[in-house]
Amino acid sequence: MRKEIKAVVPARSGSKRLQNKNMRLLNGRPLVFYTIDSLIGHDEIKEIVFTTDSREYINAVNQEYGNKVRVELRPET
């Protein structure tokens, strides 16, 4: 029996030391995209869930990945 694995990628926008660090560019791409890229196409991962408190982050992930990643807006903390 194969297990269905979901990967959850949390990305909080309110870092105290480096604001919006998840969207800081590294080689022209937001940091969080590297995490998502490493999960896409993995044989064992059946769903990727990106969760954040930022509508900006959600828009960027939706634009880049479309329906490959499920996004969830959570309340700001």
All heavy atoms as a GROMACS GRO file, in nm:
protein
  628
    1MET      N    1   0.084  -0.118   0.000
    1MET     CA    2   0.000   0.000   0.000
    1MET      C    3   0.088   0.124   0.000
    1MET      O    4   0.172   0.141   0.087
    1MET     CB    5  -0.089  -0.001   0.125
    1MET     CG    6  -0.180   0.116   0.132
    1MET     SD    7  -0.303   0.090   0.260
    1MET     CE    8  -0.267   0.225   0.366
    2ARG      N    9   0.069   0.211  -0.098
    2ARG     CA   10   0.148   0.334  -0.108
    2ARG      C   11   0.083   0.443  -0.025
    2ARG      O   12  -0.037   0.463  -0.029
    2ARG     CB   13   0.158   0.380  -0.252
    2ARG     CG   14   0.243   0.285  -0.334
    2ARG     CD   15   0.262   0.338  -0.469
    2ARG     NE   16   0.341   0.460  -0.458
    2ARG     CZ   17   0.412   0.512  -0.555
    2ARG    NH1   18   0.412   0.454  -0.671
    2ARG    NH2   19   0.480   0.622  -0.538
    3LYS      N   20   0.165   0.514   0.047
    3LYS     CA   21   0.115   0.627   0.126
    3LYS      C   22   0.111   0.751   0.039
    3LYS      O   23   0.194   0.769  -0.049
    3LYS     CB   24   0.206   0.653   0.246
    3LYS     CG   25   0.201   0.543   0.348
    3LYS     CD   26   0.285   0.579   0.466
    3LYS     CE   27   0.280   0.464   0.566
    3LYS     NZ   28   0.356   0.494   0.686
    4GLU      N   29   0.013   0.834   0.065
    4GLU     CA   30   0.001   0.960  -0.005
    4GLU      C   31   0.065   1.068   0.082
    4GLU      O   32   0.024   1.090   0.195
    4GLU     CB   33  -0.146   0.993  -0.031
    4GLU     CG   34  -0.162   1.108  -0.126
    4GLU     CD   35  -0.305   1.123  -0.172
    4GLU    OE1   36  -0.357   1.028  -0.231
    4GLU    OE2   37  -0.362   1.229  -0.147
    5ILE      N   38   0.167   1.132   0.030
    5ILE     CA   39   0.241   1.231   0.107
    5ILE      C   40   0.206   1.370   0.057
    5ILE      O   41   0.208   1.398  -0.063
    5ILE     CB   42   0.392   1.208   0.095
    5ILE    CG1   43   0.428   1.071   0.153
    5ILE    CG2   44   0.470   1.318   0.166
    5ILE    CD1   45   0.572   1.031   0.133
    6LYS      N   46   0.174   1.458   0.153
    6LYS     CA   47   0.153   1.599   0.124
    6LYS      C   48   0.270   1.677   0.180
    6LYS      O   49   0.312   1.654   0.293
    6LYS     CB   50   0.024   1.651   0.189
    6LYS     CG   51  -0.100   1.593   0.129
    6LYS     CD   52  -0.223   1.652   0.194
    6LYS     CE   53  -0.346   1.586   0.135
    6LYS     NZ   54  -0.469   1.643   0.189
    7ALA      N   55   0.322   1.769   0.103
    7ALA     CA   56   0.430   1.856   0.150
    7ALA      C   57   0.370   1.991   0.182
    7ALA      O   58   0.297   2.048   0.101
    7ALA     CB   59   0.537   1.869   0.043
    8VAL      N   60   0.400   2.041   0.300
    8VAL     CA   61   0.350   2.172   0.342
    8VAL      C   62   0.469   2.268   0.345
    8VAL      O   63   0.570   2.242   0.411
    8VAL     CB   64   0.282   2.166   0.480
    8VAL    CG1   65   0.236   2.303   0.524
    8VAL    CG2   66   0.166   2.067   0.477
    9VAL      N   67   0.453   2.380   0.274
    9VAL     CA   68   0.558   2.482   0.268
    9VAL      C   69   0.503   2.608   0.337
    9VAL      O   70   0.425   2.682   0.278
    9VAL     CB   71   0.597   2.514   0.122
    9VAL    CG1   72   0.706   2.620   0.118
    9VAL    CG2   73   0.640   2.388   0.049
   10PRO      N   74   0.542   2.632   0.462
   10PRO     CA   75   0.498   2.753   0.531
   10PRO      C   76   0.589   2.870   0.496
   10PRO      O   77   0.711   2.853   0.488
   10PRO     CB   78   0.509   2.716   0.678
   10PRO     CG   79   0.617   2.614   0.683
   10PRO     CD   80   0.614   2.542   0.551
   11ALA      N   81   0.530   2.986   0.473
   11ALA     CA   82   0.610   3.105   0.441
   11ALA      C   83   0.546   3.227   0.508
   11ALA      O   84   0.451   3.284   0.456
   11ALA     CB   85   0.619   3.124   0.291
   12ARG      N   86   0.600   3.262   0.622
   12ARG     CA   87   0.550   3.377   0.696
   12ARG      C   88   0.615   3.504   0.641
   12ARG      O   89   0.735   3.508   0.617
   12ARG     CB   90   0.585   3.360   0.844
   12ARG     CG   91   0.515   3.456   0.933
   12ARG     CD   92   0.537   3.417   1.080
   12ARG     NE   93   0.563   3.538   1.153
   12ARG     CZ   94   0.678   3.573   1.206
   12ARG    NH1   95   0.782   3.493   1.198
   12ARG    NH2   96   0.692   3.686   1.268
   13SER      N   97   0.538   3.609   0.625
   13SER     CA   98   0.592   3.734   0.569
   13SER      C   99   0.653   3.823   0.676
   13SER      O  100   0.730   3.912   0.644
   13SER     CB  101   0.483   3.810   0.494
   13SER     OG  102   0.382   3.852   0.584
   14GLY      N  103   0.622   3.802   0.801
   14GLY     CA  104   0.660   3.895   0.906
   14GLY      C  105   0.786   3.863   0.981
   14GLY      O  106   0.789   3.875   1.102
   15SER      N  107   0.892   3.825   0.913
   15SER     CA  108   1.018   3.799   0.981
   15SER      C  109   1.066   3.925   1.051
   15SER      O  110   1.060   4.034   0.996
   15SER     CB  111   1.123   3.752   0.881
   15SER     OG  112   1.247   3.739   0.944
   16LYS      N  113   1.115   3.911   1.172
   16LYS     CA  114   1.159   4.027   1.248
   16LYS      C  115   1.295   4.079   1.200
   16LYS      O  116   1.320   4.198   1.198
   16LYS     CB  117   1.166   3.993   1.396
   16LYS     CG  118   1.028   3.956   1.451
   16LYS     CD  119   1.020   3.982   1.597
   16LYS     CE  120   0.890   3.932   1.655
   16LYS     NZ  121   0.774   4.000   1.612
   17ARG      N  122   1.385   3.990   1.162
   17ARG     CA  123   1.520   4.033   1.123
   17ARG      C  124   1.532   4.068   0.975
   17ARG      O  125   1.608   4.156   0.939
   17ARG     CB  126   1.622   3.927   1.159
   17ARG     CG  127   1.638   3.914   1.310
   17ARG     CD  128   1.750   3.820   1.346
   17ARG     NE  129   1.705   3.684   1.319
   17ARG     CZ  130   1.782   3.578   1.321
   17ARG    NH1  131   1.910   3.592   1.344
   17ARG    NH2  132   1.735   3.459   1.297
   18LEU      N  133   1.459   3.998   0.889
   18LEU     CA  134   1.469   4.021   0.745
   18LEU      C  135   1.329   4.013   0.684
   18LEU      O  136   1.280   3.904   0.651
   18LEU     CB  137   1.562   3.918   0.681
   18LEU     CG  138   1.595   3.935   0.534
   18LEU    CD1  139   1.657   4.071   0.506
   18LEU    CD2  140   1.688   3.825   0.488
   19GLN      N  141   1.264   4.127   0.671
   19GLN     CA  142   1.128   4.131   0.620
   19GLN      C  143   1.118   4.067   0.481
   19GLN      O  144   1.206   4.086   0.397
   19GLN     CB  145   1.079   4.277   0.613
   19GLN     CG  146   1.052   4.338   0.748
   19GLN     CD  147   0.935   4.273   0.819
   19GLN    OE1  148   0.831   4.246   0.761
   19GLN    NE2  149   0.953   4.248   0.947
   20ASN      N  150   1.012   3.992   0.462
   20ASN     CA  151   0.982   3.927   0.333
   20ASN      C  152   1.097   3.842   0.279
   20ASN      O  153   1.119   3.832   0.159
   20ASN     CB  154   0.941   4.031   0.229
   20ASN     CG  155   0.809   4.095   0.263
   20ASN    OD1  156   0.712   4.027   0.293
   20ASN    ND2  157   0.804   4.226   0.260
   21LYS      N  158   1.169   3.778   0.370
   21LYS     CA  159   1.287   3.699   0.329
   21LYS      C  160   1.250   3.587   0.232
   21LYS      O  161   1.331   3.551   0.147
   21LYS     CB  162   1.361   3.643   0.449
   21LYS     CG  163   1.287   3.535   0.524
   21LYS     CD  164   1.367   3.488   0.642
   21LYS     CE  165   1.283   3.396   0.727
   21LYS     NZ  166   1.346   3.371   0.855
   22ASN      N  167   1.131   3.532   0.242
   22ASN     CA  168   1.091   3.423   0.152
   22ASN      C  169   1.080   3.468   0.007
   22ASN      O  170   1.090   3.386  -0.084
   22ASN     CB  171   0.959   3.363   0.197
   22ASN     CG  172   0.972   3.292   0.328
   22ASN    OD1  173   1.048   3.198   0.340
   22ASN    ND2  174   0.902   3.338   0.430
   23MET      N  175   1.062   3.598  -0.015
   23MET     CA  176   1.050   3.651  -0.151
   23MET      C  177   1.177   3.724  -0.195
   23MET      O  178   1.182   3.776  -0.307
   23MET     CB  179   0.931   3.745  -0.161
   23MET     CG  180   0.800   3.669  -0.150
   23MET     SD  181   0.796   3.527  -0.259
   23MET     CE  182   0.647   3.553  -0.342
   24ARG      N  183   1.279   3.723  -0.113
   24ARG     CA  184   1.407   3.783  -0.154
   24ARG      C  185   1.462   3.702  -0.271
   24ARG      O  186   1.450   3.580  -0.275
   24ARG     CB  187   1.508   3.780  -0.039
   24ARG     CG  188   1.473   3.866   0.078
   24ARG     CD  189   1.500   4.011   0.044
   24ARG     NE  190   1.453   4.096   0.152
   24ARG     CZ  191   1.523   4.193   0.204
   24ARG    NH1  192   1.644   4.220   0.160
   24ARG    NH2  193   1.472   4.266   0.300
   25LEU      N  194   1.522   3.772  -0.364
   25LEU     CA  195   1.569   3.707  -0.486
   25LEU      C  196   1.708   3.646  -0.467
   25LEU      O  197   1.796   3.706  -0.408
   25LEU     CB  198   1.573   3.806  -0.601
   25LEU     CG  199   1.439   3.868  -0.641
   25LEU    CD1  200   1.457   3.961  -0.759
   25LEU    CD2  201   1.335   3.762  -0.671
   26LEU      N  202   1.722   3.527  -0.520
   26LEU     CA  203   1.850   3.458  -0.530
   26LEU      C  204   1.861   3.411  -0.674
   26LEU      O  205   1.776   3.332  -0.720
   26LEU     CB  206   1.855   3.338  -0.433
   26LEU     CG  207   1.981   3.253  -0.440
   26LEU    CD1  208   2.102   3.334  -0.394
   26LEU    CD2  209   1.966   3.129  -0.354
   27ASN      N  210   1.958   3.462  -0.746
   27ASN     CA  211   1.969   3.434  -0.890
   27ASN      C  212   1.840   3.464  -0.964
   27ASN      O  213   1.798   3.390  -1.053
   27ASN     CB  214   2.011   3.289  -0.914
   27ASN     CG  215   2.152   3.262  -0.870
   27ASN    OD1  216   2.238   3.350  -0.880
   27ASN    ND2  217   2.177   3.142  -0.821
   28GLY      N  218   1.775   3.573  -0.924
   28GLY     CA  219   1.656   3.620  -0.994
   28GLY      C  220   1.526   3.551  -0.958
   28GLY      O  221   1.422   3.580  -1.018
   29ARG      N  222   1.528   3.461  -0.860
   29ARG     CA  223   1.406   3.389  -0.819
   29ARG      C  224   1.386   3.402  -0.669
   29ARG      O  225   1.483   3.398  -0.592
   29ARG     CB  226   1.416   3.241  -0.854
   29ARG     CG  227   1.408   3.215  -1.003
   29ARG     CD  228   1.422   3.069  -1.040
   29ARG     NE  229   1.327   2.978  -0.978
   29ARG     CZ  230   1.200   2.962  -1.014
   29ARG    NH1  231   1.150   3.032  -1.111
   29ARG    NH2  232   1.123   2.876  -0.952
   30PRO      N  233   1.261   3.415  -0.626
   30PRO     CA  234   1.235   3.419  -0.482
   30PRO      C  235   1.282   3.291  -0.413
   30PRO      O  236   1.271   3.181  -0.468
   30PRO     CB  237   1.082   3.431  -0.475
   30PRO     CG  238   1.041   3.491  -0.605
   30PRO     CD  239   1.140   3.434  -0.705
   31LEU      N  240   1.335   3.306  -0.294
   31LEU     CA  241   1.388   3.192  -0.218
   31LEU      C  242   1.288   3.078  -0.205
   31LEU      O  243   1.323   2.962  -0.220
   31LEU     CB  244   1.431   3.238  -0.079
   31LEU     CG  245   1.558   3.321  -0.072
   31LEU    CD1  246   1.577   3.375   0.070
   31LEU    CD2  247   1.677   3.242  -0.115
   32VAL      N  248   1.162   3.111  -0.176
   32VAL     CA  249   1.063   3.006  -0.154
   32VAL      C  250   1.039   2.922  -0.279
   32VAL      O  251   1.003   2.806  -0.270
   32VAL     CB  252   0.932   3.065  -0.097
   32VAL    CG1  253   0.852   3.139  -0.202
   32VAL    CG2  254   0.848   2.956  -0.032
   33PHE      N  255   1.066   2.978  -0.396
   33PHE     CA  256   1.048   2.902  -0.520
   33PHE      C  257   1.144   2.783  -0.525
   33PHE      O  258   1.112   2.679  -0.581
   33PHE     CB  259   1.068   2.989  -0.643
   33PHE     CG  260   0.953   3.083  -0.673
   33PHE    CD1  261   0.847   3.101  -0.585
   33PHE    CD2  262   0.951   3.154  -0.791
   33PHE    CE1  263   0.742   3.189  -0.614
   33PHE    CE2  264   0.848   3.241  -0.822
   33PHE     CZ  265   0.744   3.258  -0.734
   34TYR      N  266   1.262   2.798  -0.469
   34TYR     CA  267   1.359   2.688  -0.467
   34TYR      C  268   1.305   2.570  -0.385
   34TYR      O  269   1.325   2.454  -0.422
   34TYR     CB  270   1.495   2.734  -0.414
   34TYR     CG  271   1.566   2.826  -0.511
   34TYR    CD1  272   1.555   2.963  -0.500
   34TYR    CD2  273   1.642   2.774  -0.614
   34TYR    CE1  274   1.621   3.047  -0.589
   34TYR    CE2  275   1.708   2.857  -0.705
   34TYR     CZ  276   1.695   2.994  -0.691
   34TYR     OH  277   1.760   3.076  -0.781
   35THR      N  278   1.238   2.601  -0.276
   35THR     CA  279   1.177   2.495  -0.195
   35THR      C  280   1.068   2.423  -0.273
   35THR      O  281   1.064   2.301  -0.278
   35THR     CB  282   1.120   2.554  -0.065
   35THR    OG1  283   1.224   2.620   0.007
   35THR    CG2  284   1.056   2.447   0.022
   36ILE      N  285   0.981   2.501  -0.335
   36ILE     CA  286   0.871   2.443  -0.412
   36ILE      C  287   0.927   2.362  -0.530
   36ILE      O  288   0.881   2.250  -0.558
   36ILE     CB  289   0.773   2.551  -0.458
   36ILE    CG1  290   0.704   2.614  -0.336
   36ILE    CG2  291   0.670   2.494  -0.555
   36ILE    CD1  292   0.624   2.739  -0.367
   37ASP      N  293   1.026   2.417  -0.599
   37ASP     CA  294   1.087   2.347  -0.713
   37ASP      C  295   1.141   2.210  -0.672
   37ASP      O  296   1.132   2.114  -0.748
   37ASP     CB  297   1.202   2.428  -0.772
   37ASP     CG  298   1.155   2.551  -0.848
   37ASP    OD1  299   1.034   2.560  -0.882
   37ASP    OD2  300   1.240   2.639  -0.874
   38SER      N  301   1.197   2.201  -0.552
   38SER     CA  302   1.254   2.074  -0.508
   38SER      C  303   1.146   1.969  -0.480
   38SER      O  304   1.176   1.850  -0.476
   38SER     CB  305   1.341   2.095  -0.383
   38SER     OG  306   1.262   2.124  -0.270
   39LEU      N  307   1.023   2.012  -0.461
   39LEU     CA  308   0.913   1.920  -0.432
   39LEU      C  309   0.837   1.876  -0.557
   39LEU      O  310   0.786   1.764  -0.562
   39LEU     CB  311   0.816   1.984  -0.332
   39LEU     CG  312   0.875   2.021  -0.197
   39LEU    CD1  313   0.778   2.108  -0.119
   39LEU    CD2  314   0.914   1.899  -0.119
   40ILE      N  315   0.829   1.963  -0.654
   40ILE     CA  316   0.754   1.933  -0.777
   40ILE      C  317   0.823   1.818  -0.851
   40ILE      O  318   0.944   1.817  -0.869
   40ILE     CB  319   0.743   2.057  -0.866
   40ILE    CG1  320   0.645   2.156  -0.801
   40ILE    CG2  321   0.696   2.021  -1.007
   40ILE    CD1  322   0.629   2.285  -0.876
   41GLY      N  323   0.744   1.722  -0.890
   41GLY     CA  324   0.796   1.609  -0.965
   41GLY      C  325   0.853   1.497  -0.879
   41GLY      O  326   0.895   1.396  -0.931
   42HIS      N  327   0.853   1.515  -0.750
   42HIS     CA  328   0.901   1.410  -0.660
   42HIS      C  329   0.798   1.297  -0.662
   42HIS      O  330   0.679   1.320  -0.644
   42HIS     CB  331   0.916   1.466  -0.518
   42HIS     CG  332   0.990   1.377  -0.426
   42HIS    ND1  333   0.935   1.262  -0.374
   42HIS    CD2  334   1.115   1.384  -0.376
   42HIS    CE1  335   1.022   1.203  -0.296
   42HIS    NE2  336   1.134   1.275  -0.294
   43ASP      N  337   0.844   1.176  -0.684
   43ASP     CA  338   0.754   1.062  -0.702
   43ASP      C  339   0.663   1.035  -0.583
   43ASP      O  340   0.550   0.991  -0.600
   43ASP     CB  341   0.835   0.934  -0.731
   43ASP     CG  342   0.901   0.939  -0.868
   43ASP    OD1  343   0.858   1.019  -0.952
   43ASP    OD2  344   0.996   0.862  -0.888
   44GLU      N  345   0.711   1.058  -0.465
   44GLU     CA  346   0.635   1.023  -0.344
   44GLU      C  347   0.540   1.133  -0.298
   44GLU      O  348   0.450   1.107  -0.218
   44GLU     CB  349   0.730   0.988  -0.229
   44GLU     CG  350   0.822   0.872  -0.260
   44GLU     CD  351   0.747   0.742  -0.282
   44GLU    OE1  352   0.650   0.715  -0.209
   44GLU    OE2  353   0.785   0.667  -0.374
   45ILE      N  354   0.558   1.255  -0.343
   45ILE     CA  355   0.476   1.367  -0.298
   45ILE      C  356   0.358   1.385  -0.392
   45ILE      O  357   0.375   1.409  -0.511
   45ILE     CB  358   0.559   1.495  -0.287
   45ILE    CG1  359   0.667   1.477  -0.182
   45ILE    CG2  360   0.471   1.615  -0.255
   45ILE    CD1  361   0.767   1.589  -0.173
   46LYS      N  362   0.239   1.372  -0.337
   46LYS     CA  363   0.117   1.377  -0.418
   46LYS      C  364   0.054   1.516  -0.419
   46LYS      O  365  -0.025   1.547  -0.508
   46LYS     CB  366   0.015   1.276  -0.367
   46LYS     CG  367   0.066   1.133  -0.370
   46LYS     CD  368   0.112   1.095  -0.508
   46LYS     CE  369   0.171   0.955  -0.509
   46LYS     NZ  370   0.250   0.929  -0.627
   47GLU      N  371   0.085   1.599  -0.319
   47GLU     CA  372   0.027   1.733  -0.314
   47GLU      C  373   0.124   1.826  -0.242
   47GLU      O  374   0.185   1.789  -0.142
   47GLU     CB  375  -0.107   1.732  -0.241
   47GLU     CG  376  -0.176   1.866  -0.239
   47GLU     CD  377  -0.312   1.862  -0.172
   47GLU    OE1  378  -0.342   1.768  -0.096
   47GLU    OE2  379  -0.390   1.957  -0.196
   48ILE      N  380   0.134   1.949  -0.294
   48ILE     CA  381   0.214   2.052  -0.230
   48ILE      C  382   0.119   2.161  -0.184
   48ILE      O  383   0.039   2.213  -0.264
   48ILE     CB  384   0.318   2.111  -0.328
   48ILE    CG1  385   0.410   2.001  -0.379
   48ILE    CG2  386   0.397   2.223  -0.260
   48ILE    CD1  387   0.495   2.042  -0.496
   49VAL      N  388   0.127   2.194  -0.056
   49VAL     CA  389   0.042   2.298   0.002
   49VAL      C  390   0.132   2.412   0.046
   49VAL      O  391   0.221   2.393   0.130
   49VAL     CB  392  -0.039   2.244   0.122
   49VAL    CG1  393  -0.127   2.354   0.180
   49VAL    CG2  394  -0.123   2.124   0.082
   50PHE      N  395   0.110   2.528  -0.011
   50PHE     CA  396   0.184   2.649   0.027
   50PHE      C  397   0.094   2.730   0.118
   50PHE      O  398  -0.017   2.766   0.080
   50PHE     CB  399   0.221   2.728  -0.098
   50PHE     CG  400   0.289   2.858  -0.070
   50PHE    CD1  401   0.423   2.860  -0.035
   50PHE    CD2  402   0.221   2.978  -0.077
   50PHE    CE1  403   0.488   2.980  -0.009
   50PHE    CE2  404   0.284   3.097  -0.051
   50PHE     CZ  405   0.417   3.099  -0.016
   51THR      N  406   0.140   2.759   0.239
   51THR     CA  407   0.059   2.832   0.334
   51THR      C  408   0.133   2.957   0.379
   51THR      O  409   0.253   2.953   0.407
   51THR     CB  410   0.019   2.743   0.455
   51THR    OG1  411  -0.054   2.821   0.548
   51THR    CG2  412   0.138   2.682   0.523
   52THR      N  413   0.060   3.068   0.382
   52THR     CA  414   0.121   3.197   0.414
   52THR      C  415   0.017   3.294   0.468
   52THR      O  416  -0.104   3.271   0.456
   52THR     CB  417   0.188   3.258   0.288
   52THR    OG1  418   0.255   3.379   0.324
   52THR    CG2  419   0.087   3.287   0.180
   53ASP      N  420   0.066   3.403   0.526
   53ASP     CA  421  -0.021   3.510   0.573
   53ASP      C  422  -0.019   3.628   0.476
   53ASP      O  423  -0.072   3.735   0.506
   53ASP     CB  424   0.022   3.556   0.713
   53ASP     CG  425   0.166   3.603   0.718
   53ASP    OD1  426   0.237   3.593   0.616
   53ASP    OD2  427   0.208   3.651   0.823
   54SER      N  428   0.041   3.610   0.359
   54SER     CA  429   0.061   3.720   0.264
   54SER      C  430  -0.009   3.694   0.131
   54SER      O  431   0.020   3.595   0.063
   54SER     CB  432   0.211   3.738   0.240
   54SER     OG  433   0.233   3.825   0.131
   55ARG      N  434  -0.095   3.785   0.094
   55ARG     CA  435  -0.160   3.776  -0.037
   55ARG      C  436  -0.058   3.795  -0.150
   55ARG      O  437  -0.071   3.737  -0.257
   55ARG     CB  438  -0.273   3.878  -0.049
   55ARG     CG  439  -0.390   3.843   0.041
   55ARG     CD  440  -0.513   3.925   0.007
   55ARG     NE  441  -0.619   3.899   0.102
   55ARG     CZ  442  -0.701   3.797   0.097
   55ARG    NH1  443  -0.688   3.708   0.000
   55ARG    NH2  444  -0.796   3.780   0.187
   56GLU      N  445   0.045   3.875  -0.125
   56GLU     CA  446   0.151   3.894  -0.223
   56GLU      C  447   0.222   3.762  -0.253
   56GLU      O  448   0.248   3.728  -0.368
   56GLU     CB  449   0.253   3.996  -0.172
   56GLU     CG  450   0.373   4.015  -0.263
   56GLU     CD  451   0.482   4.100  -0.200
   56GLU    OE1  452   0.458   4.167  -0.099
   56GLU    OE2  453   0.594   4.096  -0.254
   57TYR      N  454   0.252   3.686  -0.148
   57TYR     CA  455   0.316   3.556  -0.166
   57TYR      C  456   0.225   3.462  -0.245
   57TYR      O  457   0.270   3.390  -0.333
   57TYR     CB  458   0.347   3.492  -0.031
   57TYR     CG  459   0.460   3.553   0.048
   57TYR    CD1  460   0.511   3.678   0.019
   57TYR    CD2  461   0.515   3.485   0.155
   57TYR    CE1  462   0.613   3.733   0.094
   57TYR    CE2  463   0.618   3.538   0.230
   57TYR     CZ  464   0.667   3.662   0.199
   57TYR     OH  465   0.768   3.715   0.273
   58ILE      N  466   0.096   3.462  -0.210
   58ILE     CA  467   0.000   3.376  -0.279
   58ILE      C  468  -0.006   3.411  -0.427
   58ILE      O  469  -0.004   3.323  -0.513
   58ILE     CB  470  -0.139   3.385  -0.213
   58ILE    CG1  471  -0.137   3.306  -0.083
   58ILE    CG2  472  -0.248   3.334  -0.307
   58ILE    CD1  473  -0.265   3.314  -0.004
   59ASN      N  474  -0.012   3.539  -0.458
   59ASN     CA  475  -0.018   3.580  -0.599
   59ASN      C  476   0.107   3.535  -0.675
   59ASN      O  477   0.097   3.488  -0.788
   59ASN     CB  478  -0.034   3.732  -0.609
   59ASN     CG  479  -0.171   3.778  -0.562
   59ASN    OD1  480  -0.267   3.702  -0.558
   59ASN    ND2  481  -0.180   3.904  -0.524
   60ALA      N  482   0.223   3.549  -0.613
   60ALA     CA  483   0.348   3.509  -0.678
   60ALA      C  484   0.351   3.358  -0.704
   60ALA      O  485   0.389   3.313  -0.812
   60ALA     CB  486   0.468   3.552  -0.594
   61VAL      N  487   0.310   3.279  -0.604
   61VAL     CA  488   0.311   3.132  -0.618
   61VAL      C  489   0.207   3.089  -0.722
   61VAL      O  490   0.235   3.004  -0.806
   61VAL     CB  491   0.289   3.063  -0.482
   61VAL    CG1  492   0.263   2.915  -0.499
   61VAL    CG2  493   0.410   3.086  -0.392
   62ASN      N  494   0.089   3.149  -0.718
   62ASN     CA  495  -0.013   3.116  -0.818
   62ASN      C  496   0.034   3.149  -0.959
   62ASN      O  497   0.013   3.070  -1.052
   62ASN     CB  498  -0.143   3.191  -0.789
   62ASN     CG  499  -0.228   3.121  -0.687
   62ASN    OD1  500  -0.219   3.001  -0.668
   62ASN    ND2  501  -0.311   3.197  -0.618
   63GLN      N  502   0.098   3.262  -0.975
   63GLN     CA  503   0.146   3.303  -1.107
   63GLN      C  504   0.255   3.209  -1.158
   63GLN      O  505   0.257   3.173  -1.275
   63GLN     CB  506   0.199   3.446  -1.102
   63GLN     CG  507   0.242   3.499  -1.236
   63GLN     CD  508   0.283   3.645  -1.229
   63GLN    OE1  509   0.287   3.706  -1.125
   63GLN    NE2  510   0.316   3.700  -1.344
   64GLU      N  511   0.344   3.167  -1.070
   64GLU     CA  512   0.457   3.081  -1.110
   64GLU      C  513   0.416   2.935  -1.130
   64GLU      O  514   0.464   2.870  -1.222
   64GLU     CB  515   0.568   3.089  -1.005
   64GLU     CG  516   0.690   3.009  -1.037
   64GLU     CD  517   0.774   3.066  -1.151
   64GLU    OE1  518   0.754   3.183  -1.190
   64GLU    OE2  519   0.859   2.992  -1.203
   65TYR      N  520   0.327   2.884  -1.043
   65TYR     CA  521   0.301   2.740  -1.041
   65TYR      C  522   0.159   2.700  -1.079
   65TYR      O  523   0.134   2.582  -1.100
   65TYR     CB  524   0.336   2.682  -0.904
   65TYR     CG  525   0.481   2.698  -0.871
   65TYR    CD1  526   0.526   2.797  -0.786
   65TYR    CD2  527   0.576   2.613  -0.928
   65TYR    CE1  528   0.661   2.813  -0.758
   65TYR    CE2  529   0.711   2.628  -0.900
   65TYR     CZ  530   0.752   2.728  -0.815
   65TYR     OH  531   0.886   2.743  -0.787
   66GLY      N  532   0.068   2.794  -1.082
   66GLY     CA  533  -0.070   2.762  -1.118
   66GLY      C  534  -0.128   2.652  -1.031
   66GLY      O  535  -0.117   2.657  -0.909
   67ASN      N  536  -0.185   2.549  -1.093
   67ASN     CA  537  -0.252   2.442  -1.018
   67ASN      C  538  -0.157   2.333  -0.969
   67ASN      O  539  -0.202   2.233  -0.915
   67ASN     CB  540  -0.366   2.382  -1.100
   67ASN     CG  541  -0.316   2.314  -1.226
   67ASN    OD1  542  -0.197   2.314  -1.256
   67ASN    ND2  543  -0.408   2.257  -1.301
   68LYS      N  544  -0.027   2.350  -0.985
   68LYS     CA  545   0.069   2.251  -0.933
   68LYS      C  546   0.082   2.260  -0.781
   68LYS      O  547   0.128   2.165  -0.718
   68LYS     CB  548   0.207   2.272  -0.995
   68LYS     CG  549   0.213   2.241  -1.142
   68LYS     CD  550   0.353   2.264  -1.193
   68LYS     CE  551   0.360   2.241  -1.342
   68LYS     NZ  552   0.496   2.269  -1.393
   69VAL      N  553   0.044   2.375  -0.726
   69VAL     CA  554   0.058   2.400  -0.582
   69VAL      C  555  -0.074   2.454  -0.528
   69VAL      O  556  -0.131   2.546  -0.585
   69VAL     CB  557   0.171   2.502  -0.554
   69VAL    CG1  558   0.180   2.534  -0.407
   69VAL    CG2  559   0.304   2.450  -0.606
   70ARG      N  560  -0.122   2.393  -0.421
   70ARG     CA  561  -0.242   2.446  -0.354
   70ARG      C  562  -0.197   2.554  -0.255
   70ARG      O  563  -0.101   2.534  -0.181
   70ARG     CB  564  -0.315   2.335  -0.279
   70ARG     CG  565  -0.451   2.380  -0.225
   70ARG     CD  566  -0.524   2.270  -0.159
   70ARG     NE  567  -0.497   2.278  -0.016
   70ARG     CZ  568  -0.503   2.178   0.068
   70ARG    NH1  569  -0.530   2.057   0.025
   70ARG    NH2  570  -0.479   2.196   0.195
   71VAL      N  571  -0.265   2.667  -0.257
   71VAL     CA  572  -0.228   2.776  -0.166
   71VAL      C  573  -0.336   2.795  -0.060
   71VAL      O  574  -0.455   2.777  -0.087
   71VAL     CB  575  -0.200   2.908  -0.240
   71VAL    CG1  576  -0.081   2.895  -0.331
   71VAL    CG2  577  -0.321   2.953  -0.318
   72GLU      N  578  -0.292   2.830   0.058
   72GLU     CA  579  -0.382   2.854   0.171
   72GLU      C  580  -0.341   2.985   0.238
   72GLU      O  581  -0.225   2.999   0.278
   72GLU     CB  582  -0.371   2.741   0.273
   72GLU     CG  583  -0.410   2.604   0.223
   72GLU     CD  584  -0.560   2.583   0.223
   72GLU    OE1  585  -0.629   2.648   0.304
   72GLU    OE2  586  -0.605   2.499   0.144
   73LEU      N  587  -0.434   3.078   0.249
   73LEU     CA  588  -0.409   3.202   0.321
   73LEU      C  589  -0.447   3.178   0.467
   73LEU      O  590  -0.558   3.136   0.498
   73LEU     CB  591  -0.493   3.316   0.263
   73LEU     CG  592  -0.479   3.452   0.334
   73LEU    CD1  593  -0.337   3.504   0.319
   73LEU    CD2  594  -0.580   3.550   0.280
   74ARG      N  595  -0.352   3.202   0.556
   74ARG     CA  596  -0.381   3.186   0.697
   74ARG      C  597  -0.384   3.323   0.762
   74ARG      O  598  -0.327   3.419   0.709
   74ARG     CB  599  -0.280   3.094   0.764
   74ARG     CG  600  -0.139   3.142   0.761
   74ARG     CD  601  -0.047   3.043   0.836
   74ARG     NE  602   0.083   3.098   0.852
   74ARG     CZ  603   0.188   3.074   0.775
   74ARG    NH1  604   0.175   2.991   0.673
   74ARG    NH2  605   0.304   3.130   0.797
   75PRO      N  606  -0.449   3.333   0.878
   75PRO     CA  607  -0.457   3.464   0.945
   75PRO      C  608  -0.319   3.512   0.987
   75PRO      O  609  -0.231   3.432   1.021
   75PRO     CB  610  -0.543   3.437   1.068
   75PRO     CG  611  -0.596   3.299   1.053
   75PRO     CD  612  -0.519   3.228   0.948
   76GLU      N  613  -0.299   3.643   0.983
   76GLU     CA  614  -0.174   3.699   1.032
   76GLU      C  615  -0.162   3.674   1.181
   76GLU      O  616  -0.260   3.671   1.253
   76GLU     CB  617  -0.170   3.849   1.005
   76GLU     CG  618  -0.160   3.882   0.857
   76GLU     CD  619  -0.149   4.030   0.833
   76GLU    OE1  620  -0.088   4.101   0.917
   76GLU    OE2  621  -0.200   4.075   0.729
   77THR      N  622  -0.038   3.652   1.226
   77THR     CA  623  -0.017   3.628   1.369
   77THR      C  624   0.038   3.749   1.437
   77THR      O  625   0.093   3.836   1.379
   77THR     CB  626   0.082   3.511   1.390
   77THR    OG1  627   0.202   3.538   1.319
   77THR    CG2  628   0.021   3.382   1.342
   0.00000   0.00000   0.00000
